[in-house]
């Protein structure tokens, strides 16, 4: 029977700074003015009672790894009540920044059939300050429905002084130890399991820039996933680049609705992690691009959120480190009896397409080609409107073929790492009961229609690769035509939740599907729509109203241009340009566009993204505007 309290330091902290505040001193010397405490107020599960205002903190190691936690400030005597709708027998959380106290006591009181039961755990920071994050886990002999958490921090030799505590937030740990200043620790958002629980574990993996016709690179992964794998033939994304497409995945809405172009996701639109956290899932994410930093709203709802910035040269963080982190979290969370939701984002196949040398000895890294590729991306990404030709670019003869080979090799490396993760699921005995979705956030273009990278609404960019492994005995019927906005309602339905009312995505459990599919591209120069129905497609271009969709007046006047295409089943010639539509008339496409544009996001909430200058510089280096 479970009746334990554990406190320790996860091995994920090894090699990190001994204290998060040390980062502030290094960041100053590195000219990084990003604050330790991020702007914005993260949401908590509806079953958590907290009188204060939660915030998000960033713990950085100075080497490209950032850990984000939603935290609560519990002073001595303050309490946090956890009262979820379903019984639980495991309660876990982390204490962040405990080094400013002499002794920390964590007390938890549980309601039981015979009254209450209390448990305590104590932590004493070592002389060097200790780790930045200390995990606690309480396991009960019998399920309960309510718990109360209290932290008691005992200071050092000096009396408590709130002014010194504020000062301690910006001083290095050595200084505060010398002054014997108390720092109040933070409590991370608690997580509880649900017992009994027969819902699936859920894993969503985003392989950045994965296009459909390169899925053969993922053969090792497909083989590991087994017989319940579906590879739909006509998936679509609803945004053309990383942020807009991931916003659609997170919220089940189009970019013009979830509002990432304003700087952060609209707080009125619940994310998949917020919904699953409310349903007593333990939600974790590990991403490899600053485009998905929590400052943009992508961290909402997660128990833990790691950002490991991809570096193609030293490979300190790549698919291997992301999978290592995911496996470690998986082991911890399964041991605690949690239902697991993990979101992983792998950046290895993104331009400039540099696979690790030991993995692809037949491809020698050419950093002059890398430089040419990044120079071209800086000029075209998020700005290209008209097609161009290779002889108008920085690329030289043979470069394009080398880029394609490197792209394929990068995907094969990603597949080898994800296979390790699937093997771990199998060893843990949870592969069969898990829902696994592997998808591109968009495709990638190699001048098939005169466009490079991810810059158009053509098939090569908006038709990603997608692989789905459904749980045993599941009612999920993966369609041939899934949209990325379908992921949220599908997952929520599979985990027993209610789909948000304003979610246009269609659960895969429903077979009666809308056939019209729309993708939008919101960039500063223009606004564009792709509207598809069956074998016909139109790409419409409007004047820009960035960061919003065109105004109703502009929509009423109609687009500046419309180009029509016939879609064929041939992979070599997917889109054939036609002068007029054949199945529908032109007015039908214009009417669908006007109807789509009439829906504007209203009552938007959320600050402009609080993202560090280092992340901003990194995104600019990659060509993002």
N, C-alpha and C positions, 0 to 999 in steps of 0.2 A: 504493500500500500504506500501511496505517496504521502510523505509527511516531512518534507525537507525544505531547507532554506539554503540557497547557494549564493555566494558573492565571489566575483572573480574578475579577471581581465581577459577578454577575448584575445586570441592570438592575432586577430586582425589589427591589433594596435601595435604589433611589433615593428620597430623601426620608425615609429611615429615620434613626434616631439614629445617630450615628457610632460608638457603642459601646453594647452592651447594658447595661453596668453603670450608664450614665447614667440608665437607667430607674428604678433603685432610688431615686435621689435625688428624681426627679420623683414617683415613686409614693408616697414618704413624705409629700411635701407634699400629694398628692392623697388621703391617708388610705387608701391601698391597701397592705395588708400582705402581699400575695401574694408568696411567695419566688421568686427567680430560678430556683432548682432545685426542680423538682416532686418530690413524694413518689412512691414506687413504683419498680419496676425493670422497664423495658420488656424484651420478649423480643427476641432476635437470631435471625437465620436459623440453622438447625441446622448449616450449613456454615461458620460463622464461629467461630474459636477465640479467646476473649478471657478472660484470667484474672481481670479485675476485675469490677465491677458497673456495668452501664450505667445511665444516668439520663436524664431528660428535662429540657431547659432551655427557658426561655421568653425570647424576645427581643421586646420590645415597643417601639413607636415613640411611645407616649403619645397617639396619635390614634385608637386603636381597632383597630390591626392588630397581631396577635401571631403570631410565627413560632415553631413548636415543632420541636425536633430531639432525637432520641435520640442521646446522645453517649457516647463512651468516653474515659477519662482515660489517655492514654499519656504517662508520664514518659520522660525521656531513657533510651534503652536498652530500653524496653518495645516489644513487637511485637504486631501483630495479623495472624493468618493467615486468609486467605480461600481456601476449598477447596470450591467448589460442585460439584455432581454433573455438570454439563455444561460443556463448554469455553466460554471467553469471550475476547473481544479488546478489551473496554473496561472499565475500572475507574474509578469515580467516587466522590467523597466531598467533604465540606466540612470546613474547619477553623473552629471556632467560638471566638470570643474570643481572637484572636491578638495583641492589641495590647500585651500585657504582656511581649513578648520583643523583642529587638533584631533577631534574624534567625531564621527558621524554615526548616528543611530537611526536605522530605518525600522519603523514599526508599522505593522499591518494588522488590522482587526477585521476578521471575517465573521459574517453572520452564519450561524449554523442552526440546525433544527433544535438544539438544546440551549441556544443563547448566542454567545459570541466566543470566538477563539482568537488569541493574539499571538503573533510571531514577531521576532526581532532579529535584525542582523546588524553587525557593527563593522565599521571600516575606519582604519587609521592610515592616513596618507604617510608614506615614507618621507624621510628627510629631504629627498630630492624633488618632492612634489607629487610623485607618482603619475599614473596615466591620466589622460584627459577624460576618459570615459570608464566608469566602473559598472558592470552589469550586475543586477540582482534578479533572482528568480525564487518565487515561493510556490511550492507544490503542496497540495492539500490531500489529506486522506479521503475526503469526501467532497463532492461538488457543492458549490455555494453560488449565490446570485449577487452578493454585495460585499464590497471590501472598502476599507478606509485606510489611506496611506498618510503617514506623518514622518517628516524628517526632523531630527533634533541635532543641530550642529553645535559642538562645544568649541569655543575659541581657544586661542593660545593664551599667553600671559597677559595680553593687554585687553582692556574692556572693549566691548563692541562699540564701534563708532561708524554710523552709517555713511559719514562723509569719506572715511577711509575705505569703506567697502566699495564705494563708487570709484575711488581712486585706484583701488586694486584691480578693477576691471581693465585698466589700461597700462598696468605696470608689469614688468616681467616677474616671474615667480620668485627669482632670487631676491629681488628688492622687497617684495611683500613678506617673504619669510624673515628677512632681516628686521623689518619693521614690526613683525608679528601682527599683521593685519588679518582680520577674518574676512573671508569672501564667502558669501552665501552660495552654496552649490545649487545647481538646477536639477530638476527631475524631468527626464524625458517622458514623452507621452506613453502611458502604460499600455500593455497589450495583454489580453486574456484569451485563453482558448475557449472552446465550446465543447461540452460533453453531454451526451455522445455526439459524434459528428461524422456523418457519412458523405459530406460534400467533397467535391474534388479539390485537390491542390491545383493551382493555376500558375502557369509560367508563360509570360509573353516576352518574346525575344525579338528585338528590332535590329536587323542587320542593315546598317546604313547603306543606301545606294544599291540594294539588291534588285536587279532586273530579272524579269521572268525567264528569258531565254539563256540564262547562265545557271539555272538550277542544277545542272549536272555537276557543278563544283561541290554541291552539298550532298553528293551520294553517300559519303560515310555517315552523315547525320541521318539521312533517310533510312539507311539500313539499320541503324541503332534504334530508331523509333518504333519499328515493328509493323505489324499488319494493319493497325488501325489508323494509318496515315492517309490523308487526303491531300492531293496537290491540285487545287482548283485551277482551271485553265484561264479564267478571265477576272482575276482580282483587280481592284482599282484603289488608288489613294484619292483623298479629297483635297490634298494640298501638294504643291510641287516641290517643296523643300523641307528641311528637317523640322523646323519649329512648327510650321503650319500643319504638316502632316501628323506630327506627334500630338499636337493639340487636338486634332480630330480623333486620334486613337484614344487619348485620355478622356475626352468628354463626349464622344459620340456625336459631335456636331461639326459643321463646316468651319473653315477658318474665319469667314466673315461673321460668324456667330460666336465662336469661342474667343476671338478678339486678341490673339497673341501679337498681332501687328501693332497693337497699342502698347506693347511692352510686357504684358503678363496675361495669363489666362483669366478670363472673367470669373470672379469668385461666385457669381450666381450659378455657374455651371459646375455641378459636382464632377469630380474626377473619379476614375475607376478605383483608385486607391482609397479615396474618401468613402465610397460606397462599400468596399470590401472591409475596410477598417471598422466601419459601423456594424458590419455583420460578423465581427469577431475573427477576422483573418489577421494574421501578422503579415504586414506588407513591407517589402524591402525593394530597393532599386539600386542598381549600380550602372552608371552611365559613363561614356567616354568622350563626351563633347560638351563644351561650354554652352552650346545652344540649348542644352537641357538642364541648365543650372536651376536650382530651386528659386533663385531670384526672379525667374520668369513664371513661376507658379507650378512648375512640374514636380515639386516635392510635396505638394499637398496630400495629406492622408497617409504618408509613409511613416512607419515606425523607425526606419533607418534609411538614409539616402546617401550614397557615395558617388562622388565624381572623381574618376581617375582619368586625367587628361591624356589622350592618346599621343604618343610621340613615335613617329616612324623611324627615327634614327637610333635611339638607344633602347627602344622597346621596353622601357621600364613598365609601362602600362599599356596593355593591348588585350586581345581576346583572352589570353591565358590568365592574366591577373583578374579580369572580370569574372571568369569562370571559377578561379580559385576562391574569390570572395563569395560567390554565390554558393559554392559547395560548403564553405564554412558556415554560412548563415543557415543553409538547409539542415546541416547536422544539428546545430544548436536548436533550431525551431522544432524539428521533428522530435528531438529528445524532450522538449517541453510540451509535447502533445498539441502543437498549434496546427491549424490549417494554414497553409503557406500560399501567399501570392508574391511572386517575384517578377520584376520587370528588369530586363537586361538590355543594354544598348551597346552594340559593337560597331566601332568606327573604322576597323581595319581596311575595309574595301572602299572607303571614301577616297576621293582624289587626295593626294597625288599617287595612290595605288602602289604602295611599297610593301611587298610581302617580306617576312623575316628571312634573312639570307640562309640560315641553316635549313629552313623548310623548303626553299626553292633554289637549290644550288645552280639550276640552269639559267636563272635570271640574276644577273649582277646588278646591284643597286647603282643607278646612274643619277647622281644628285644634280647634274646639269639638266637632265630631263625633268627631274622633280622641280627645279627652279623654273624651267620653261612652263611646266604645267601650272604651277601656282601663280605665275605671272599672268597666264591666260585666264585663270579662274578669277583673279582679282579684277580683271577687266570685264569679264562676262557674267559671272554669277550674280543672279538677282537683278540684272540690268538688261540682258540680251532680249531683244524683241524681234529683230529681223534675223533670218538665217544668214550664215556666213560660210565661207569655204576654208579648207585647210591652208591654202596659200595666202590667206589673209590673216593668219595667226602666227604665233611664236613657234609653233611646232615645226620640226624638220622632217625630212623624208624618213620613213620607217618608225617615227615616234608613235604614231597611232597604233600600229600593230603591237609594239612593245607595251604600250599602256594597257591594251586589251589583255595581253598575256599576264601582265602583273595583276590586273584586276581579278582575273580568274584564279590566279595563285593565292591572292589575298582571301578570296572567298573559300578556297579549299582549306586554308589555314584556319579560318573561322569555323568551318565544319569540323575539323579535327578537334578543336577545343570544345565545341558544343557536344560532340560525341562523348567527351569525358564527363560532361555534366549529365547527359542522358544515362550513361553507365552508372553514375552515382545514384540517380533516381532508381535505377533497376536494383542496385545493391541494397538500397534502403527499403525496397519493397513497395514503392509508391508510384512506379512508372505507369502501371495499368490503370490506376485510379486518377491520374493527372490529366488535365487539359493543357496542352502545349500548343502555342501558336508562334510560329517563326515567320516573320514578314519583313519585307523591305519597307522603309518609310517612304520611299519613292524608288524609281529605277535609276538609270544612268544613261547618258547620251554620248555617243561617239561619232557625232556629225552625220547620223543617218538622215536627218532632215535639215542639216545645216546648223544644228544646235549641239552644244557641248555641256557636259556635267549634268545639272538638273535644272533646266531653264525653259522648258516648254510644256505644253499640254499634249504632246504626241505620245504614242503608245510606249515608246522606249522609256519614258519617264514616269507615266502615271499607271503603268501596269507592272506592279512589283512582283517579285517572287514571293510565294506564300506556301507554307506547309502547316497542316493542322493535324495533331494527334488527339483524338477525342477519348474521354474516359470510357472504360468498359461499362456496358449497359446504359449508355448515354442516349438521350433523345436528340442530340445535336446532329443535324444533317447538313454537312458543309455544302453550300451551293457551288456551282461552277462560277458564279458571278458575285463573290463576296466583296464588300466595300470595307475600308478600314474603319469607318464609323460604325460598322456592325459589331466590332469587338466588345465595346462596353455593354450594349444590351445583351449580347450572347453570354458573356461572362456573368453578368448580374443575374440573368435568368438561370444559368447553370448552378449558381451558388445559392439559389433560393430567394433572391432579392427582387425588389420592384424596380423596373426600368423607369428612369426619370421621364416625366410627362413630355418635356420638350426635347426629346432625343429622336432625331430622324433616322438613326441607324436601325437596321432590321435584325432582330434576333435570328440566328440560324436555326433555331428550333421551329420557326414558322416557315412553311413551304410556299405560302402565297406571297410572292415578293413583287415589289415595285420594279418595273423594268428600266425606268429612266434613271440614269446615273450622271451625276454632275461633279466636276472637279473645278476648283477655282484657283487662280493665281493672282495674288495681291502683291504687287511690287510698285515701287515709286514711279516708274515711267508709264505704266499702263495697268489696266485691270482686264483679266481674261477669264473666260469660262469655256469649259468643254462640256457639251451636252451629248450624251449617247443614248440611243435606244435601238436595241437589236444590232443590226449591221450598218447603222448610219451614225455619223458623228458630225458635230459642228463645233468649230472653235470661233468664239466671238470676242472681239477686242473693243474695249470702251476706254474713254479718257480716264486718267487716274484720279481717284479721290482718296489716295493713300492717307492714313492707314485703314480707311473704311471702304466698303463697297461703293459703287456709283450712287449718286443721289437719285431719288425717285424721278426727278426731272430728267436727269441724264438717261436713266433706264427707259423712260417714256419716249425719249427721242430716238432710242435704238443705238446699236453698236456702230462704231466707225467702220468695222469690216467684219465679214463672216466668211469662213472658208469651210466647205463641206467635204466629207470623206466617206468612202465606202470601206467598211471593215471586212476583211477576208479572213479565212482560217489559215492562210499561208503565213508562216513565220518570216519568210523572206520579204514579202510585200504586204505588210499588215494594213497599211492605209493607202488607199487609192483616191487621189483628189478628183472630185466631180464638180461640175459647174452648178448644179442644183440638186437638192435632195430628191430621192426617188420614192421612198416609202412615205415620208411625211412631206408636207409642203414647207416653204420657208416661214410662213406665218406660224406654223406649229412650233418651230424652234425658237422664234422670237417670243412667242407667248410663254413658253417654258422659262426662258431667260428672265422675262419681266416678272413672272410669278416668283421665281427664285430670289430675285433681287429685292422684291418687296418686303422680305423678312430681314429686318435689321435688328441687331442686338440692342436692347434697351435696358435702362437701369443698370448699366455696367458698373461692377465694383472691382477694385483692385488697383494698387499703385503701379506706377511705371516700374519695370523690373529693376530690382536692386542687385546689380551684377558688378563684380569687381573690374577695375580697369585692366587687370591682367587677362581676364576672360574676354573682355571687349577687344583688346589688342589681338588675342589669339584668333577670334572670329574674323577680324579684319584681315589678318594674314591669310586666312583661308578664302577670302573673297566675299564674305558675307557683309552686306551693307547695313 
